[in-house]
Amino acid sequence: MFEELEAQGFHMLTAHRREEPLHGHAFLEFSYILSGAATHFLDGETAEMRAGDFFIVDYGTRHAYRAHGDEPFLIFNFIFYPQFIDRALADCHSFGEVADSYLLHFQYGSLKTSPTGRIFHDDGGKLREIVGDMMREYEKKRVGYKEYIRCRFLEALILVLRRLAKEEKRQLSTAVEAVVDCVRERYAAPLCLSTLAAEQNYSPSHLSKKFAAEVGERFSDYLQRVRIEQSCRLLETTELPITAVAEAVGYENVRFFNRVFRRLLHTTPREYRKNRRL
C-alpha cells in the first residue's frame, strides 16, 4: 500500500474490517462507509457512523474504529499526499493548506468547524456516486485514470467544504462583500483599505476588524492571495515572463512577488510553471 502511495501520491482500497486500532499517519485520508456501522474514535472524541457517512483525517491525527452489529462493515479509504492534488502542494502538511490552495481556494480559516474533526452523512448520495466512479476507474486503469480520479476527488472535497460552509451559514455583510468584490475585480490596481473603507462609510480600523472576522484573514493577506491565484492562471496559460506576470497582477517589485508566491505556495513562480507543464 505505502509503495503505491509513494509512487503515485495516492492509494485507494475497500476493506471489510471489524476493527482498526488507534493509529496516525503522515498523509491525508478520506473514508466513506459503504455498509454496516461502527464506532469511530478521533482525538479523544467518539461518534457512531453508518453506511453513507464519511470523514477526513488530517496529518498526525490519531483515530480508530470498531464495527458492531451483524451487517458486514465495508469502508472505502482514499489516502493521499497533497501533491496528488497539485505538485505545488508538495510541502503542505495539513488539510487546511490543501483547502486554501489555488485549486480549491476555500478560505479554510474562516470555518468555525474543521471538516477533519467530525462525521458527515452523504444526504442524496452524491459522494457515493463519486466514490463509485473513482473505484471503477482505479480498477480498470484506463488511459488518464489518475487525472480522472484527481478531478472527481477534487469535486468531492469541494462538496464537503461547501456543505460545511452552508451549515455554518456564513454570510458576508454588505460592506465586506463589496470589498471582496472589489479585490476580485481590481486586484491588479493599487488597492488601499482606507480608500475602500471611505467608500463604505467605515473607519479603516473598523472595516479591517470586520473583514478579518467575516473572511477569516486580513485584507492585505486576502489581496495577496487573490493576486497569487491570478498569477498562477497566467503562469499556466501564457508565456509571459515572470516580471510581466508580476506586473499584470499588481506587483511592481518582482522580488516581492517571488517572496509572496513562495510563502503561499511553497515554490517559486518559475518552478510552479515548470511543474504544471510536465
C-alpha positions in Angstrom: 0.0 0.0 0.0 2.6 2.5 1.0 4.8 1.7 -2.0 1.9 2.7 -4.3 1.3 5.8 -2.2 4.9 6.9 -2.6 5.0 6.1 -6.3 1.8 7.9 -7.4 0.8 10.1 -4.5 -2.4 8.3 -3.6 -3.8 4.8 -2.9 -7.4 3.6 -2.5 -8.9 0.4 -1.3 -12.1 -1.0 0.1 -11.9 -3.3 3.1 -14.0 -5.5 5.4 -12.6 -4.8 8.9 -14.1 -5.4 12.2 -11.6 -3.2 14.0 -8.9 -0.7 13.2 -6.5 0.0 16.1 -5.7 3.6 17.2 -3.1 5.0 14.7 -1.9 8.2 13.0 -0.2 8.7 9.7 1.9 11.1 7.6 -0.7 11.6 4.9 -4.3 12.6 4.4 -7.2 10.2 4.4 -10.8 10.4 3.1 -13.0 7.5 4.2 -16.6 6.5 3.2 -18.7 3.9 4.9 -20.2 1.6 2.2 -22.1 -0.7 4.5 -22.5 -1.6 8.2 -22.0 0.5 11.3 -19.1 1.3 13.7 -17.9 3.4 16.5 -15.3 5.9 15.5 -12.6 7.3 17.8 -10.9 10.5 16.8 -8.7 12.7 19.0 -10.5 11.6 22.1 -13.9 12.0 20.7 -16.3 9.2 20.0 -19.0 9.1 17.3 -21.3 6.5 15.7 -21.1 6.0 11.9 -23.2 4.1 9.4 -23.5 3.5 5.7 -23.3 6.8 3.9 -21.2 8.5 6.5 -17.7 9.9 5.6 -14.8 11.6 7.3 -11.5 13.2 6.6 -8.4 12.5 8.8 -5.6 15.1 8.9 -1.9 14.6 9.2 -0.9 13.3 12.6 -4.4 12.8 13.8 -4.9 9.6 15.7 -8.1 7.6 15.1 -9.6 4.1 15.3 -12.9 2.4 14.7 -14.7 -0.7 15.9 -17.5 -2.3 13.9 -20.7 -3.5 15.5 -23.9 -5.3 14.5 -24.3 -8.3 12.2 -24.1 -6.4 8.9 -20.7 -6.6 7.2 -18.7 -3.4 7.8 -17.2 -2.2 4.5 -15.2 1.0 4.3 -13.6 2.9 1.3 -10.3 4.5 2.1 -8.6 7.1 -0.1 -5.2 8.1 1.2 -3.1 10.8 -0.5 -0.4 13.3 -0.3 -1.2 17.0 -1.0 1.0 16.8 -4.2 -1.5 14.4 -5.7 -3.9 17.4 -5.8 -1.2 19.7 -7.2 2.6 19.4 -7.4 2.9 22.8 -5.9 1.5 21.5 -2.7 4.4 19.1 -2.0 5.4 21.0 1.1 1.9 21.1 2.6 1.3 19.1 5.8 -2.3 19.8 6.7 -5.8 19.6 5.1 -6.2 23.3 5.8 -3.3 24.1 3.4 -4.9 22.0 0.7 -8.2 23.7 1.1 -6.6 27.1 0.9 -4.7 26.1 -2.3 -5.0 27.7 -5.7 -7.4 24.9 -6.9 -9.8 24.9 -4.0 -9.2 28.5 -2.6 -11.7 28.0 0.2 -10.6 30.4 2.9 -10.3 27.5 5.3 -9.5 29.8 8.2 -13.0 31.2 8.0 -14.6 27.9 9.0 -15.7 27.6 12.6 -15.6 23.8 12.5 -12.8 21.8 10.8 -14.1 19.1 8.4 -11.3 16.9 9.7 -12.9 16.6 13.2 -16.3 15.2 12.5 -18.5 12.7 10.7 -20.7 13.7 7.8 -23.6 11.9 6.2 -24.0 11.8 2.4 -27.5 13.1 2.0 -28.7 12.4 -1.5 -25.8 10.0 -2.4 -23.7 12.4 -4.5 -20.5 11.4 -2.8 -21.4 7.7 -3.1 -21.6 8.3 -6.8 -18.2 9.9 -6.9 -16.7 7.2 -4.8 -18.1 4.6 -7.2 -16.7 6.3 -10.2 -13.3 6.6 -8.6 -13.3 2.8 -7.7 -14.2 1.8 -11.2 -11.5 4.0 -12.7 -9.0 2.6 -10.3 -9.9 -1.0 -11.1 -9.9 -0.6 -14.9 -6.9 1.8 -15.1 -7.8 3.1 -18.5 -5.7 5.9 -20.1 -5.9 9.0 -18.0 -7.4 7.3 -15.0 -5.2 9.1 -12.5 -6.3 12.5 -13.8 -10.0 11.4 -13.8 -9.7 10.3 -10.2 -8.0 13.6 -9.3 -10.8 15.6 -10.8 -13.5 13.5 -9.2 -11.8 13.7 -5.8 -11.5 17.5 -6.1 -15.2 17.6 -6.7 -15.8 15.6 -3.6 -13.6 17.9 -1.5 -15.4 21.0 -2.8 -18.8 19.4 -1.9 -17.6 18.7 1.6 -16.3 22.2 2.1 -19.4 23.8 0.5 -21.6 21.8 2.8 -19.8 22.8 5.9 -19.9 26.5 5.0 -23.6 26.2 4.3 -24.2 24.6 7.7 -22.4 27.4 9.4 -24.5 29.9 7.3 -21.5 32.2 7.0 -22.6 35.3 5.1 -20.7 38.5 4.4 -22.1 41.9 5.4 -22.7 44.3 2.6 -19.6 46.3 3.3 -17.3 43.3 3.4 -18.9 41.7 0.3 -18.2 45.0 -1.6 -14.6 44.9 -0.6 -14.3 41.2 -1.6 -15.9 42.0 -5.0 -13.6 45.0 -5.5 -10.5 42.9 -4.8 -11.7 40.2 -7.2 -12.4 42.8 -10.0 -9.5 45.2 -9.4 -6.7 43.0 -7.9 -4.1 44.4 -10.3 -4.7 48.0 -9.3 -3.2 49.7 -6.2 -5.8 48.9 -3.5 -5.9 50.6 -0.1 -8.3 49.6 2.7 -8.6 53.1 3.9 -10.0 54.2 0.5 -12.4 51.3 0.4 -13.4 52.0 3.9 -14.3 55.6 3.0 -16.4 54.3 0.1 -18.4 52.1 2.6 -18.6 54.9 5.2 -16.5 52.9 7.7 -13.3 53.8 9.6 -10.3 51.8 8.3 -9.8 50.1 11.7 -13.4 49.1 12.0 -13.6 47.7 8.4 -10.3 45.9 8.9 -11.6 44.1 12.0 -14.9 43.4 10.3 -13.2 42.0 7.2 -10.9 39.7 9.3 -13.8 38.4 11.4 -16.0 37.6 8.4 -13.5 36.4 5.8 -11.1 34.8 8.2 -7.9 36.7 7.2 -6.7 40.2 7.0 -7.4 42.4 4.0 -3.8 42.5 3.0 -3.4 38.7 3.1 -6.6 38.3 1.1 -5.4 40.7 -1.6 -2.1 38.8 -1.8 -3.9 35.5 -2.1 -6.1 36.7 -4.9 -3.1 38.2 -6.8 -1.1 35.0 -6.5 -4.1 32.9 -7.6 -4.4 35.1 -10.7 -0.6 34.8 -11.3 -1.0 31.0 -11.3 -3.5 31.2 -14.0 -1.1 33.4 -16.1 1.8 31.1 -15.4 -0.1 28.1 -16.6 -1.8 29.6 -19.7 0.6 32.2 -21.1 4.3 32.5 -22.0 4.6 35.9 -20.2 8.0 36.4 -18.4 7.8 36.3 -14.7 8.3 40.0 -14.4 5.3 40.6 -16.7 3.2 38.2 -14.7 4.0 40.0 -11.5 3.1 43.4 -13.1 -0.1 42.0 -14.5 -1.4 41.0 -11.1 -0.4 44.2 -9.2 3.3 43.8 -8.2 5.8 46.4 -9.3 8.6 44.7 -7.4 9.2 41.2 -8.8 11.4 40.2 -5.8 8.4 40.9 -3.5 6.2 38.9 -5.9 8.5 35.9 -5.7 8.6 36.2 -1.9 4.8 36.2 -1.5 4.4 33.4 -4.1 6.9 31.2 -2.2 5.2 31.9 1.1 1.8 31.0 -0.1 2.6 28.1 -2.5 5.9 26.8 -1.1 7.5 27.1 -4.5 8.8 29.7 -6.9 6.8 31.0 -9.9 9.4 29.5 -12.3 9.2 26.1 -10.6 5.4 26.3 -10.5 5.2 26.9 -14.2 7.7 24.1 -14.9 5.9 21.6 -12.8 2.5 22.4 -14.2 3.8 21.7 -17.7 5.5 18.4 -17.0 
